[in-house]
Every structure is written in C-alpha cells, then in structure tokens.
Amino acid sequence: MNTSSVSGYTRRKKVVKWFLILMAVLFLCVFLSGTLKTFATAKVYAVLPSYGNLQETLYMTGVLHFPDQDCITVPELSDDTAYIIRKIHAAPGMRIQSGDLLAEAVIADYDNVIRSIENDYMEASKELMLLESGYPNLHISSQEENWIHAYEDYLQAEKNGLYADAELSVAKEKSNTENNSFAPNENKDTPDIKALESAAHDTREALAEAKKRLQKADQMEIDPAVKEYLLQKRDIEARMQASQDKMQKIMLAAEAAHEIRAPHDGVVISADIQEGQICTSGENLFTLNGQSAEPVLLANTEELDRSVAVGTPVEIYGRRGNSINSYISEKTYDSQGAETAVIPVQMSELSDLGSMTTLLWDGVDITAEYKKDDMMLLLPASALRGEDKDYFVYTINETTNLLGQQVYQVKKQPVEVLDMSDNIVAISDDLMMGDTRIAYMEDRGIGEGSEVLVINGER
C-alpha cells in the first residue's frame, strides 16, 4: 500500500471521528437545553372559555323558630297578690309531653291574703245585717224593685259609654299618627274605627234609653228612705260578691300554681322565670310551640352577596353528617329589620339536625345554590389577573423556534368582568375567537411574553 492511500484513509477516519464528536456535543446541548428549559420555564394549565350559567354556593345559618306559640302565663290575680316560683322543672329546648310538670309555685302570703278577703266579706256581712235590722218591717214593692233595676242599668250604661268613647279616641289618635308618619291616606276611616264609632253610637243610645227608664221609675212615688236602703244594700252586696269572687279566684290560682303542667306535647321555647321570682298577673312563665303549625328555620340573608329567591332549594346540615333538603318558602324581616329567609322543616326531622337547644340558639348550617339566569362566558377565577377594573388574562400563543420546537408564550389580554363567584368569573365575550386558550394555575410567576410549558393539555 502506498503512502498516499494511507494518508487519505487516516484523514477520512479523523473527519468521521470529529463529526461524531460534534454530533454528540450537539445532542448533549439539545438535551441539556431541554432539561434546563424544563426546570426554568413556568408550567401552566390551559383552559378554553365556555358559555354557561354562573353558579355559586351561598352559606347561611338557620335558627329554629315556631310560628305558632302558646304562652303559659300567671292567671289574672288581684293587685295585692302574686306568684312565687318555688321550683322549675323545664328548660328551653326540652321536649315535653302533655301533663309534664313544668314548675311549682305558690300564692305569695296566701294565708294572709285569704284572711284579708274573709275579713272584708264578714265586715260587709255585718253592715248588711245592721242595715236590714234598721228596716224590720220593710217590704219592697215591685215598683221599688223596678227603680233599683233601672238605676243599676243606668250606671252600667254610663260605664259602657265611658269605655266605648275612650277606645274610639285612642283608635283615632293612633290612626292620625300613622297617617302623618307615612304616606297620606285619603280614607282615614279604617274599618276598625268605623266599628268603634258604631259601638260608641250604640252605647249612647243605650244610655239614653236607660236614662228614660230611670226617669220613668223616678216618677213613681217611692219613699226616699227606701231608696237609701236599696242603694246601701246594693253597694254592700256588691262588696260581698267581689270578696267572694276574689276568694274563688285566689283559690283557683293557688291550685293552678301548685303544679304548672304542659297543656300538650311539644317543645319548651323559653322559660322566662327563675326560682324565687315573684310574678304578677299576665306575666309569662313558659313559651311552648303551638300545635297548629310546623317549625321553620330563619336564616339571615342580609349579608349575602346574592339575593336568594323564594323557591330556592337549600340543604340543611345536621349532626353526625346528616342533612335534609328543603326550600325558601318566603322572605321576611326580623325584629332588627334584616332580610330573612323562611325555610320549612318537619318536627320529625329535627332530631337529625341537632339538639333543640342548639337549634334554638346556635342554629344549623345551610347552603343554597345560586344560579344566574343569563348565559355568559365563564373562566376559572384563578385565570383572572389584576384588580379593581383593570382585569386581564394571559392568552397562550404558539410559535416554532430555529430547532423546529414548539414554543408557548403568554400575552396579556384585557377583559371586562361581568360577574364573579368564589371559583368562576364571567367576562365579556371578546375572547371567543377560535380556540383561544387561557393560562392558569402556573407553578411560578409569569408576565407579558413569558415562555411557558403547557402540561397535560387543558384542565
């Protein structure tokens, strides 16, 4: 083999060797550049805007309320008597059955009260005996009896007229105040006032008629002494009857106070007394649920960002993972003027929600699904950038580099926000141009022109 042939072979071998080295270096550079790019480039998910109805979960707290309530009160007593609560057996939230013992009480200073009534009665009885002994041979004729009856009818008619005129005056004053406080009302004569005016007119006519009968009875020749006797006897007998009525009322009240029992099955809503407390006529002792209506939950909706409509379905969450479904039956206002949703429930469902005490005082969690009627362009809330009115999104633009690789870059796109919830945002439909993809859920910060890696396609 000649020298020139060997030299050519050697040169070709070196060229191939350096070519292979160059290709390895290029491959290593490409590999390292891809690896570095993978570590250094932000990874994002892509989402396509879509039309739909904006939905949001609203959270409320519902407190148990019984629309129909029964109050157990102190019966009507005289001004100088009262109940003393000795022992209380029931508390708010307690389930009760008809006849259950709720409390025990006594009439304050019962023995002295009875003794005082007895003394009043006996004193009047003595006066009547002395009066009658002063007229041993007195015989009351029918004319004299007619006169005392006419006199009593006249006094009663006077009393009826007094109350009727007073009630009418109060109603008119109240009506004038209301009409002056709010919008003028052309017809100020409400049905109640007309009824009171009619009643007052009737009492005036009855008084006039009673006066005529008394004047007619006065025309008869009646001995003034007999009149005086009849009037005194009438007053004494009235005092005796009043004492008798008072004693009967006190005895009945004492009997009722001894054991205050539940009138029917139900729930104790409130106990407005304490042991040792003194309670007077009409004062409330216990409030129970009535039997004519099922309970409801009252949920304050004043602070909600959305307005929930009547008929909106709700889910009520109880203890041990229990839940029941219901709906908003009406909208009303509480005692503070706050808008409130009324949600009906069944007595049989309350045990799944929690204890009565918790339901009455703390309430339960309620969710309602809000759904907007209008169809709008929707995006995940995390895809929205900016604040106030300067909102934008990052659109994903695809290009090819010198090595033929696909490169993704993001570009700012201003958007108009129409509405938003916790997870979804509704924007104007300017982005509905072909398959415009929006970047979101990036693993590091991105900005205008940032190169990104789109992973797992759309999410």
Disulfide bonds with the S-S distance in Angstrom:
none
